[in-house]
Amino acid sequence: MPLRFACLLLLCLAASCSDDVTELVVVVASDLAVPAEIDAITVKIEAPSGAIRQTSVPLFGSGSITLPATLALYPTTNVLGPVRIEGVATVGGSEVVTRTIRTSFVPGQRRMVVLWLSRGCVGVTCSGADETCVGGGCEPIDVPSESLPPWTGVLPALGDGGVEGGMDGGPTDGGRDAGPLVEAICSDGADNDTDGTSDCADSDCNGRLCSARGVCVGGICVEPMETNCANGADDDGDALSDCNDSDCTGRACGSSGVCVGGSCSACSVTHEDALTGDCGNGADDDCDSMTDCADGDCDGEQCSAGAAYCLGGLCYCTGGERNETGEHCRDRRDNDCDGASDCSDPDCVGSPYC
């Protein structure tokens, strides 16, 4: 009889998903960056009867999950083993790393099996069908069920090979296959690996999901944006594409269009100039992906009220002044074209002349 699946690869406490006590809780985790190094996980289960079930889930974009994830398995007959569990991490549909464990249920107990998809096993191929990569080397896939740690309903800190007590799904071997602990979850506000940093502030999370679509980059959670507003694709996985995505507002959507109000509107001009107020309106009027003074068309053109003109990509007042400072706080001129001069300009607060 095939195994019965429960809470399939959902971020939940598997112990809360059923009242059954004979259970294997499979924890799928990895130290590979999402989505740069892996973007999907496939788990295949072979029951004692030989029946096979498998599922694939994305780690990025629509319908994605966040690692570590749990999978609860229950026996449907009195035959408790062997159960073969295989996890495969992929990117762009290509296999990156695989981990396989063969074990059995323990009658009346919940036991934990960790499929740690390790960076150290990338590119490692084991010669035998009954071998799998663990910590960069090949070992037998068979793990005695009595060596599996109990499932308590709480995800422990995870690392390359696991933690003391057979966290890797196998017996403790004196730390030979143990490695550094890593931040298990990058969006829970907790310091999972007790190194003094949490979530994106922990370098372990670099390149990993920190929200439904955000990725940790440089210590912060960066939400993806639409990268192209005219390709008909949902570039950032938020179910919106091109001008329908607010990311594209004011951006070019074709050779002669700009996104306005959710649709692609024709560009109003072929180049930006001061005659139509294009050099200070905050829009890319000629659809060349440059706005106001950043557009070379505006060099020397007026960019705001008063005597302000574009110079070197910035909006300057006549004479190149950008604020009231020093002697300019007593020359009776509005040097920065903000409508205020000398001590009436906030820039001069604290000046000895005011």
MARKERO-270945 format. One record per residue (C-alpha): residue in three letters; x, y, z. Coordinates in steps of 0.02 Angstrom, whole numbers, padded with zeros to 5 digits, always signed. Each point is the difference from the previous one (the first is absolute). Last residue first. Layout:
N
{res:Ala east:X north:Y up:Z}
...
// end
This chain:
354
{res:Cys east:+01061 north:+04266 up:+00541}
{res:Tyr east:+00174 north:+00048 up:-00058}
{res:Pro east:+00086 north:-00124 up:+00116}
{res:Ser east:-00096 north:-00138 up:-00092}
{res:Gly east:-00093 north:-00117 up:+00115}
{res:Val east:-00150 north:-00015 up:-00115}
{res:Cys east:+00060 north:+00054 up:-00172}
{res:Asp east:-00064 north:-00153 up:-00094}
{res:Pro east:-00173 north:+00037 up:+00070}
{res:Asp east:-00008 north:+00151 up:-00120}
{res:Ser east:-00072 north:+00156 up:+00082}
{res:Cys east:+00177 north:+00043 up:+00058}
{res:Asp east:+00062 north:+00030 up:-00179}
{res:Ser east:-00129 north:-00034 up:-00135}
{res:Ala east:-00156 north:-00103 up:-00019}
{res:Gly east:-00095 north:-00054 up:-00157}
{res:Asp east:+00094 north:-00165 up:-00020}
{res:Cys east:+00109 north:+00061 up:-00142}
{res:Asp east:+00163 north:-00051 up:+00085}
{res:Asn east:+00087 north:+00169 up:+00002}
{res:Asp east:-00152 north:+00103 up:+00045}
{res:Arg east:+00097 north:+00163 up:+00016}
{res:Arg east:+00013 north:+00131 up:+00137}
{res:Asp east:+00188 north:-00031 up:+00017}
{res:Arg east:-00006 north:-00038 up:+00188}
{res:Cys east:-00021 north:-00190 up:+00014}
{res:His east:+00100 north:-00022 up:-00160}
{res:Glu east:+00158 north:+00042 up:+00099}
{res:Gly east:-00005 north:-00170 up:+00082}
{res:Thr east:-00137 north:-00114 up:-00067}
{res:Glu east:-00162 north:+00013 up:-00100}
{res:Asn east:-00021 north:-00156 up:-00105}
{res:Arg east:+00033 north:-00074 up:-00172}
{res:Glu east:+00111 north:+00134 up:-00078}
{res:Gly east:+00062 north:-00026 up:-00178}
{res:Gly east:+00002 north:+00182 up:-00048}
{res:Thr east:-00179 north:-00002 up:-00058}
{res:Cys east:-00090 north:-00130 up:+00104}
{res:Tyr east:+00037 north:-00184 up:-00021}
{res:Cys east:-00104 north:-00153 up:-00047}
{res:Leu east:+00114 north:-00150 up:-00021}
{res:Gly east:+00055 north:-00107 up:-00149}
{res:Gly east:+00157 north:+00101 up:-00036}
{res:Leu east:-00095 north:+00164 up:+00000}
{res:Cys east:-00187 north:+00019 up:-00013}
{res:Tyr east:-00062 north:+00176 up:+00036}
{res:Ala east:-00077 north:+00095 up:+00145}
{res:Ala east:-00037 north:+00186 up:-00017}
{res:Gly east:-00171 north:-00001 up:+00081}
{res:Ala east:-00124 north:-00141 up:-00010}
{res:Ser east:+00079 north:-00165 up:-00041}
{res:Cys east:+00102 north:-00092 up:-00133}
{res:Gln east:+00045 north:+00134 up:-00128}
{res:Glu east:+00103 north:-00075 up:-00141}
{res:Gly east:+00190 north:+00006 up:-00008}
{res:Asp east:+00012 north:-00190 up:-00019}
{res:Cys east:-00179 north:-00064 up:-00016}
{res:Asp east:+00024 north:-00112 up:-00152}
{res:Gly east:+00138 north:-00087 up:+00097}
{res:Asp east:-00133 north:-00083 up:+00107}
{res:Ala east:+00053 north:-00008 up:+00182}
{res:Cys east:-00063 north:+00179 up:+00013}
{res:Asp east:-00181 north:-00057 up:-00023}
{res:Thr east:-00018 north:-00189 up:-00013}
{res:Met east:+00093 north:-00133 up:-00096}
{res:Ser east:-00072 north:-00167 up:-00059}
{res:Asp east:-00008 north:+00062 up:-00181}
{res:Cys east:-00189 north:+00013 up:+00001}
{res:Asp east:-00008 north:+00182 up:-00057}
{res:Asp east:-00096 north:+00067 up:+00150}
{res:Asp east:+00093 north:-00097 up:+00133}
{res:Ala east:-00091 north:+00084 up:+00142}
{res:Gly east:+00051 north:+00100 up:+00155}
{res:Asn east:-00074 north:+00162 up:-00067}
{res:Gly east:+00158 north:+00106 up:-00001}
{res:Cys east:+00078 north:-00017 up:-00171}
{res:Asp east:-00162 north:-00032 up:-00095}
{res:Gly east:-00075 north:+00172 up:+00031}
{res:Thr east:-00062 north:+00012 up:-00180}
{res:Leu east:+00125 north:+00133 up:-00052}
{res:Ala east:+00129 north:-00072 up:+00120}
{res:Asp east:+00047 north:-00146 up:-00110}
{res:Glu east:-00013 north:-00189 up:-00002}
{res:His east:+00013 north:-00092 up:-00165}
{res:Thr east:-00119 north:-00089 up:-00117}
{res:Val east:-00150 north:+00066 up:+00094}
{res:Ser east:-00162 north:-00061 up:+00078}
{res:Cys east:+00048 north:-00183 up:+00001}
{res:Ala east:-00146 north:-00113 up:-00044}
{res:Ser east:-00087 north:-00079 up:+00147}
{res:Cys east:+00025 north:-00177 up:+00063}
{res:Ser east:-00132 north:-00041 up:+00129}
{res:Gly east:-00010 north:-00017 up:+00189}
{res:Gly east:-00028 north:+00184 up:+00037}
{res:Val east:+00148 north:+00057 up:-00106}
{res:Cys east:+00136 north:-00114 up:-00066}
{res:Val east:+00102 north:+00087 up:-00137}
{res:Gly east:-00004 north:-00025 up:-00187}
{res:Ser east:+00096 north:+00030 up:-00160}
{res:Ser east:+00127 north:-00140 up:-00017}
{res:Gly east:-00090 north:-00104 up:+00130}
{res:Cys east:-00055 north:+00000 up:+00181}
{res:Ala east:+00114 north:+00138 up:+00065}
{res:Arg east:-00017 north:+00035 up:+00185}
{res:Gly east:-00116 north:+00126 up:+00084}
{res:Thr east:-00091 north:-00136 up:+00098}
{res:Cys east:+00089 north:-00166 up:-00031}
{res:Asp east:+00013 north:-00057 up:+00181}
{res:Ser east:-00190 north:+00025 up:+00010}
{res:Asp east:-00019 north:-00163 up:-00097}
{res:Asn east:-00139 north:+00009 up:-00129}
{res:Cys east:+00124 north:+00095 up:-00109}
{res:Asp east:+00106 north:-00157 up:-00028}
{res:Ser east:-00059 north:-00153 up:+00095}
{res:Leu east:-00095 north:-00040 up:+00158}
{res:Ala east:-00009 north:-00170 up:+00087}
{res:Asp east:+00129 north:+00056 up:+00130}
{res:Gly east:+00139 north:-00110 up:-00070}
{res:Asp east:+00126 north:+00138 up:-00034}
{res:Asp east:+00019 north:-00015 up:-00189}
{res:Asp east:-00184 north:-00032 up:-00038}
{res:Ala east:+00022 north:-00008 up:-00189}
{res:Gly east:-00078 north:+00097 up:-00145}
{res:Asn east:+00171 north:+00067 up:-00050}
{res:Ala east:-00038 north:+00187 up:+00007}
{res:Cys east:+00030 north:+00059 up:+00178}
{res:Asn east:+00162 north:-00094 up:+00028}
{res:Thr east:+00080 north:-00026 up:+00170}
{res:Glu east:-00160 north:-00003 up:+00103}
{res:Met east:+00062 north:+00015 up:+00178}
{res:Pro east:+00054 north:-00126 up:+00131}
{res:Glu east:-00012 north:+00043 up:+00185}
{res:Val east:+00169 north:+00021 up:+00083}
{res:Cys east:+00019 north:-00057 up:+00180}
{res:Ile east:+00158 north:+00080 up:+00070}
{res:Gly east:+00173 north:-00063 up:+00048}
{res:Gly east:+00082 north:+00020 up:-00170}
{res:Val east:-00138 north:-00091 up:-00091}
{res:Cys east:-00130 north:-00110 up:+00086}
{res:Val east:-00137 north:-00043 up:-00124}
{res:Gly east:-00182 north:+00058 up:+00000}
{res:Arg east:-00141 north:-00098 up:-00082}
{res:Ala east:-00104 north:-00074 up:+00142}
{res:Ser east:+00122 north:+00072 up:+00126}
{res:Cys east:+00184 north:-00023 up:+00045}
{res:Leu east:+00044 north:-00122 up:-00139}
{res:Arg east:+00184 north:-00045 up:-00013}
{res:Gly east:+00139 north:+00089 up:-00098}
{res:Asn east:+00096 north:+00046 up:+00158}
{res:Cys east:-00083 north:-00089 up:+00147}
{res:Asp east:+00159 north:-00076 up:+00073}
{res:Ser east:+00070 north:+00178 up:+00003}
{res:Asp east:-00111 north:+00035 up:+00151}
{res:Ala east:-00074 north:+00176 up:-00011}
{res:Cys east:-00127 north:-00074 up:-00121}
{res:Asp east:-00082 north:-00105 up:+00137}
{res:Ser east:+00088 north:+00010 up:+00169}
{res:Thr east:+00168 north:+00047 up:+00072}
{res:Gly east:+00088 north:-00041 up:+00165}
{res:Asp east:+00065 north:-00171 up:-00052}
{res:Thr east:-00139 north:-00098 up:+00084}
{res:Asp east:-00041 north:-00107 up:-00153}
{res:Asn east:-00185 north:+00041 up:-00006}
{res:Asp east:+00018 north:+00184 up:+00048}
{res:Ala east:-00186 north:+00038 up:-00014}
{res:Gly east:-00093 north:+00132 up:-00101}
{res:Asp east:-00094 north:-00137 up:-00093}
{res:Ser east:+00045 north:+00046 up:-00179}
{res:Cys east:+00167 north:-00082 up:-00040}
{res:Ile east:-00035 north:-00173 up:+00070}
{res:Ala east:+00133 north:-00130 up:+00042}
{res:Glu east:+00146 north:+00118 up:+00028}
{res:Val east:+00148 north:-00116 up:-00016}
{res:Leu east:+00095 north:-00116 up:+00116}
{res:Pro east:+00179 north:-00039 up:-00047}
{res:Gly east:+00044 north:-00177 up:-00054}
{res:Ala east:-00016 north:-00177 up:+00062}
{res:Asp east:+00054 north:-00146 up:-00109}
{res:Arg east:+00141 north:-00058 up:+00112}
{res:Gly east:-00087 north:+00067 up:+00156}
{res:Gly east:+00025 north:-00155 up:+00106}
{res:Asp east:-00104 north:-00111 up:-00111}
{res:Thr east:-00177 north:+00033 up:+00059}
{res:Pro east:-00120 north:-00122 up:-00079}
{res:Gly east:-00102 north:+00043 up:-00153}
{res:Gly east:-00141 north:+00117 up:-00052}
{res:Asp east:+00115 north:+00150 up:-00004}
{res:Met east:-00057 north:+00049 up:+00174}
{res:Gly east:+00081 north:-00160 up:+00064}
{res:Gly east:+00011 north:+00052 up:+00182}
{res:Glu east:+00116 north:+00149 up:-00014}
{res:Val east:-00039 north:+00118 up:-00142}
{res:Gly east:-00019 north:-00016 up:-00187}
{res:Gly east:+00113 north:-00053 up:-00143}
{res:Asp east:+00022 north:+00176 up:-00064}
{res:Gly east:-00106 north:+00097 up:+00124}
{res:Leu east:-00173 north:+00019 up:+00074}
{res:Ala east:-00062 north:+00082 up:+00158}
{res:Pro east:-00148 north:-00099 up:+00068}
{res:Leu east:-00177 north:+00005 up:-00072}
{res:Val east:-00126 north:-00024 up:+00140}
{res:Gly east:-00140 north:-00130 up:+00000}
{res:Thr east:+00100 north:-00116 up:+00113}
{res:Trp east:+00049 north:-00129 up:-00131}
{res:Pro east:+00110 north:-00132 up:+00082}
{res:Pro east:+00176 north:-00025 up:-00069}
{res:Leu east:+00028 north:-00140 up:-00127}
{res:Ser east:+00127 north:-00128 up:+00064}
{res:Glu east:-00134 north:-00131 up:+00035}
{res:Ser east:-00053 north:+00008 up:-00182}
{res:Pro east:+00169 north:-00062 up:-00059}
{res:Val east:+00057 north:+00108 up:-00147}
{res:Asp east:+00034 north:-00082 up:-00168}
{res:Ile east:+00060 north:+00119 up:-00137}
{res:Pro east:+00178 north:-00061 up:+00016}
{res:Glu east:+00132 north:+00139 up:-00004}
{res:Cys east:+00081 north:+00106 up:-00136}
{res:Gly east:+00099 north:+00157 up:+00045}
{res:Gly east:-00030 north:+00188 up:-00008}
{res:Gly east:-00091 north:+00016 up:+00166}
{res:Val east:-00116 north:-00146 up:-00042}
{res:Cys east:-00018 north:-00060 up:-00179}
{res:Thr east:-00104 north:-00156 up:-00026}
{res:Glu east:+00036 north:-00185 up:-00025}
{res:Asp east:-00116 north:-00147 up:-00036}
{res:Ala east:+00000 north:+00025 up:-00188}
{res:Gly east:+00190 north:-00006 up:+00006}
{res:Ser east:+00120 north:+00118 up:-00088}
{res:Cys east:-00038 north:+00158 up:+00097}
{res:Thr east:+00004 north:+00160 up:-00101}
{res:Val east:+00061 north:+00162 up:+00083}
{res:Gly east:-00028 north:+00157 up:-00106}
{res:Val east:-00087 north:+00092 up:+00141}
{res:Cys east:+00023 north:-00103 up:+00159}
{res:Gly east:+00086 north:+00135 up:+00102}
{res:Arg east:-00143 north:+00118 up:-00038}
{res:Ser east:-00107 north:-00117 up:+00103}
{res:Leu east:-00178 north:-00057 up:-00027}
{res:Trp east:-00035 north:-00054 up:+00180}
{res:Leu east:-00142 north:-00126 up:-00007}
{res:Val east:-00035 north:-00014 up:+00186}
{res:Val east:-00099 north:-00149 up:+00067}
{res:Met east:-00096 north:+00023 up:+00164}
{res:Arg east:-00088 north:-00134 up:+00103}
{res:Arg east:-00178 north:-00004 up:+00069}
{res:Gln east:-00030 north:-00157 up:+00099}
{res:Gly east:-00132 north:-00137 up:+00019}
{res:Pro east:+00094 north:-00125 up:-00108}
{res:Val east:+00163 north:+00071 up:-00069}
{res:Phe east:-00016 north:+00029 up:-00187}
{res:Ser east:+00140 north:-00058 up:-00113}
{res:Thr east:+00158 north:+00064 up:-00086}
{res:Arg east:+00074 north:+00037 up:-00171}
{res:Ile east:+00074 north:+00174 up:-00023}
{res:Thr east:+00043 north:+00089 up:-00163}
{res:Arg east:+00075 north:+00173 up:-00032}
{res:Thr east:+00015 north:+00083 up:-00169}
{res:Val east:+00086 north:+00159 up:-00062}
{res:Val east:-00012 north:+00122 up:-00146}
{res:Glu east:-00119 north:-00084 up:-00123}
{res:Ser east:-00051 north:+00109 up:-00147}
{res:Gly east:-00177 north:+00068 up:-00017}
{res:Gly east:+00056 north:+00182 up:+00010}
{res:Val east:+00077 north:-00039 up:+00168}
{res:Thr east:-00027 north:-00167 up:+00085}
{res:Ala east:+00006 north:-00076 up:+00174}
{res:Val east:-00039 north:-00187 up:+00011}
{res:Gly east:-00061 north:-00089 up:+00156}
{res:Glu east:-00016 north:-00190 up:+00011}
{res:Ile east:-00089 north:-00102 up:+00133}
{res:Arg east:+00001 north:-00191 up:-00006}
{res:Val east:-00113 north:-00085 up:+00129}
{res:Pro east:+00051 north:-00175 up:+00056}
{res:Gly east:-00106 north:-00027 up:+00091}
{res:Leu east:-00149 north:+00006 up:+00115}
{res:Val east:-00110 north:-00138 up:-00067}
{res:Asn east:-00154 north:+00005 up:+00113}
{res:Thr east:-00094 north:+00095 up:-00134}
{res:Thr east:-00041 north:+00183 up:-00037}
{res:Pro east:+00163 north:+00069 up:+00066}
{res:Tyr east:+00010 north:+00189 up:+00033}
{res:Leu east:+00114 north:+00131 up:-00078}
{res:Ala east:+00008 north:+00185 up:+00048}
{res:Leu east:+00096 north:+00121 up:-00113}
{res:Thr east:+00084 north:+00152 up:+00074}
{res:Ala east:+00080 north:+00154 up:-00075}
{res:Pro east:+00165 north:+00089 up:+00039}
{res:Leu east:-00011 north:+00087 up:-00118}
{res:Thr east:-00129 north:+00123 up:-00065}
{res:Ile east:-00143 north:-00048 up:-00116}
{res:Ser east:-00046 north:+00067 up:-00172}
{res:Gly east:-00173 north:+00009 up:-00078}
{res:Ser east:+00049 north:+00147 up:-00113}
{res:Gly east:+00183 north:+00049 up:+00005}
{res:Phe east:+00145 north:-00089 up:+00083}
{res:Leu east:+00023 north:-00167 up:+00089}
{res:Pro east:-00109 north:-00096 up:-00122}
{res:Val east:-00079 north:-00168 up:+00045}
{res:Ser east:+00020 north:-00174 up:-00074}
{res:Thr east:-00093 north:-00154 up:+00059}
{res:Gln east:+00035 north:-00186 up:+00001}
{res:Arg east:-00090 north:-00162 up:+00038}
{res:Ile east:+00069 north:-00174 up:-00031}
{res:Ala east:-00077 north:-00170 up:+00040}
{res:Gly east:+00133 north:-00130 up:+00039}
{res:Ser east:-00106 north:-00082 up:+00136}
{res:Pro east:+00117 north:+00067 up:+00136}
{res:Ala east:-00039 north:+00175 up:-00067}
{res:Glu east:+00113 north:+00099 up:-00116}
{res:Ile east:-00007 north:+00188 up:+00032}
{res:Lys east:+00063 north:+00131 up:-00122}
{res:Val east:+00027 north:+00182 up:+00050}
{res:Thr east:+00034 north:+00133 up:-00132}
{res:Ile east:+00061 north:+00174 up:+00050}
{res:Ala east:+00006 north:+00158 up:-00105}
{res:Asp east:+00101 north:+00161 up:-00023}
{res:Ile east:+00178 north:-00048 up:+00042}
{res:Glu east:+00164 north:+00098 up:-00019}
{res:Ala east:-00057 north:+00180 up:-00029}
{res:Pro east:-00179 north:-00024 up:+00059}
{res:Val east:+00031 north:-00041 up:+00142}
{res:Ala east:+00177 north:-00024 up:+00065}
{res:Leu east:+00060 north:-00174 up:+00045}
{res:Asp east:+00013 north:-00042 up:+00186}
{res:Ser east:-00143 north:-00124 up:-00013}
{res:Ala east:-00151 north:-00068 up:+00092}
{res:Val east:-00136 north:-00134 up:-00018}
{res:Val east:-00063 north:-00068 up:+00166}
{res:Val east:-00087 north:-00169 up:-00017}
{res:Val east:-00114 north:-00042 up:+00146}
{res:Leu east:-00022 north:-00188 up:+00011}
{res:Glu east:-00156 north:-00055 up:+00094}
{res:Thr east:-00075 north:-00131 up:+00112}
{res:Val east:-00093 north:+00111 up:+00123}
{res:Asp east:-00153 north:+00043 up:-00103}
{res:Asp east:-00092 north:+00154 up:+00066}
{res:Ser east:+00036 north:+00095 up:-00160}
{res:Cys east:+00058 north:+00168 up:-00064}
{res:Ser east:+00063 north:+00070 up:+00164}
{res:Ala east:+00155 north:-00110 up:+00002}
{res:Ala east:+00044 north:+00065 up:-00173}
{res:Leu east:+00027 north:+00173 up:+00069}
{res:Cys east:-00034 north:+00105 up:-00152}
{res:Leu east:+00099 north:+00074 up:-00142}
{res:Leu east:-00080 north:-00108 up:-00132}
{res:Leu east:+00090 north:-00133 up:-00099}
{res:Leu east:-00149 north:-00117 up:-00003}
{res:Cys east:-00103 north:+00023 up:+00156}
{res:Ala east:-00046 north:-00185 up:-00007}
{res:Phe east:+00043 north:-00136 up:-00124}
{res:Arg east:-00061 north:-00179 up:+00022}
{res:Leu east:+00128 north:-00131 up:-00047}
{res:Pro east:-00045 north:-00121 up:-00138}
{res:Met east:-00065 north:-00175 up:+00037}
// end
